[in-house]
Amino acid sequence: MAETAAIAGELRDRLLAAPEVILEDRDLMRALISANERTMGANIVDLRGIAMERLEARLDRLEDTHRSVIAAAYENLAGTNQVHRAILRMLDPVEFVDFLSDLGGEVAQILQVDSARLVLESLQSDDDPVLDRLDDVLCVVKPGFVENYMLGGRSAPARPVVLRQTQADAETIYGNSDAWVRSEAVLRLDLGPGRLPGMLALGAEDPHQFRANQGTDLLTFFAGVFERAMRRWLA
């Protein structure tokens, strides 16, 4: 008993010296409040206890929101860095063939997509040896294809960036890869006055990598840089 009393006395002195330790420990405060309620009996309503429970619930909600905001901020920062790195790599080549090859290579890897295809509308035939060399990244289509593909059968005005699961006619763009490309981001390209529109298609095997409820600001920025680079090459 003397030893127990000594331990209790020592603990009491330490708590009296730093009472904030109890206040900062949520589990300990909850245990103390429960003990106090048991002492008062079942017929007495402890308004302070009820108020504290509500404050704890509100604090939990605030902490969850705080964590969600921080996670979203980190994710957005990571996405921004990713797009910036892809743009810098895209600006490195001094030859158009290398520019397109990098699009399907290192740029696609930086953006973490499984397929990157440049779609250009043309009135001429695509039977060209140069185009054959770039068959894995360049797709030449007839006029009007870009508009129809981006609309995807909808009657609403076309958006500059569309995130969705792949469409039935995705084979035209991805070729044999459409068997495993499940979601895509399609970016409309304005190639300048007097030129037919183009489109950049980023495909992913993950069906949920690109979803309609995701933000498109970074991809819109990437498309703006890409189309300006294309204008210089076409000039």
C-alpha positions, -999 to 999 in steps of 0.1 A, spaced: 0 0 0 28 24 8 45 16 -25 12 22 -44 6 54 -25 41 66 -34 36 59 -71 2 76 -70 17 106 -52 45 109 -77 20 106 -106 -2 132 -89 27 156 -86 36 152 -123 0 158 -134 -3 188 -112 29 202 -127 17 196 -163 -21 194 -163 -22 201 -201 -11 165 -206 -46 153 -196 -63 179 -217 -44 170 -248 -51 133 -244 -86 127 -259 -89 91 -247 -80 101 -212 -104 130 -211 -132 107 -224 -125 82 -197 -126 109 -170 -159 122 -183 -174 87 -184 -162 82 -148 -178 115 -138 -211 105 -154 -211 72 -136 -206 90 -103 -236 113 -109 -259 85 -118 -282 78 -147 -309 104 -138 -286 134 -143 -279 148 -177 -244 162 -181 -247 190 -205 -209 196 -205 -204 160 -215 -229 163 -244 -213 195 -255 -178 179 -255 -191 149 -275 -204 173 -301 -172 193 -302 -152 160 -306 -174 150 -335 -169 184 -351 -132 182 -346 -131 148 -362 -149 162 -393 -125 192 -394 -95 169 -392 -109 147 -421 -115 178 -442 -80 190 -434 -64 157 -445 -85 157 -477 -75 193 -485 -38 185 -479 -40 153 -500 -57 172 -529 -30 199 -527 -2 174 -529 -19 155 -557 -24 188 -576 13 198 -570 25 164 -583 3 167 -614 16 202 -621 52 190 -618 44 161 -640 30 182 -668 58 207 -665 84 179 -669 65 166 -700 64 200 -716 102 205 -710 109 172 -726 86 180 -755 105 212 -763 139 195 -765 138 179 -800 151 199 -830 136 176 -856 99 170 -862 103 132 -863 121 132 -829 93 155 -816 67 129 -825 88 100 -814 92 115 -779 55 120 -777 49 83 -778 80 76 -757 94 97 -729 66 123 -728 40 95 -725 61 79 -697 63 111 -678 25 116 -681 21 80 -670 -1 70 -700 1 38 -719 -5 54 -754 -1 88 -768 -14 95 -803 -14 127 -825 -45 128 -847 -43 151 -878 -71 157 -903 -60 157 -939 -76 158 -974 -46 139 -988 -39 102 -987 -19 89 -957 2 67 -980 36 82 -972 68 65 -961 74 92 -934 39 85 -919 46 48 -919 76 54 -897 55 73 -872 25 49 -874 27 42 -837 22 78 -827 6 96 -857 -29 90 -870 -42 107 -902 -79 109 -906 -105 125 -928 -119 160 -921 -146 161 -895 -133 131 -875 -119 151 -846 -152 169 -840 -172 137 -842 -149 117 -820 -147 143 -793 -185 147 -792 -188 109 -788 -224 109 -800 -234 138 -777 -253 169 -790 -237 193 -766 -210 217 -777 -175 201 -779 -152 208 -750 -115 214 -755 -106 184 -732 -127 153 -728 -120 126 -701 -139 93 -705 -137 56 -712 -128 47 -747 -154 49 -775 -165 22 -800 -144 37 -828 -112 40 -807 -95 15 -830 -91 42 -856 -68 60 -832 -51 33 -812 -51 6 -838 -46 -28 -821 -39 -11 -788 -77 -4 -784 -80 -39 -771 -64 -28 -738 -68 10 -738 -98 15 -715 -99 52 -707 -86 83 -725 -81 120 -724 -87 136 -758 -74 172 -763 -85 193 -792 -57 212 -810 -60 244 -829 -32 243 -855 -37 279 -868 -58 298 -894 -64 278 -926 -55 245 -911 -78 216 -901 -80 208 -864 -60 181 -847 -64 161 -816 -41 146 -790 -53 112 -775 -38 99 -743 -49 64 -736 -46 43 -704 -52 7 -696 -68 16 -663 -105 23 -670 -106 48 -641 -74 68 -649 -94 94 -668 -129 102 -655 -154 129 -665 -154 143 -629 -117 151 -629 -102 186 -635 -89 195 -669 -69 226 -662 -34 210 -665 -43 191 -696 -57 222 -712 -24 240 -705 -5 210 -719 -27 211 -751 -20 248 -754 17 243 -753 16 213 -777 -5 231 -803 18 261 -803 48 238 -808 29 221 -837 22 254 -853 59 261 -855 67 227 -870 39 231 -896 51 266 -905 
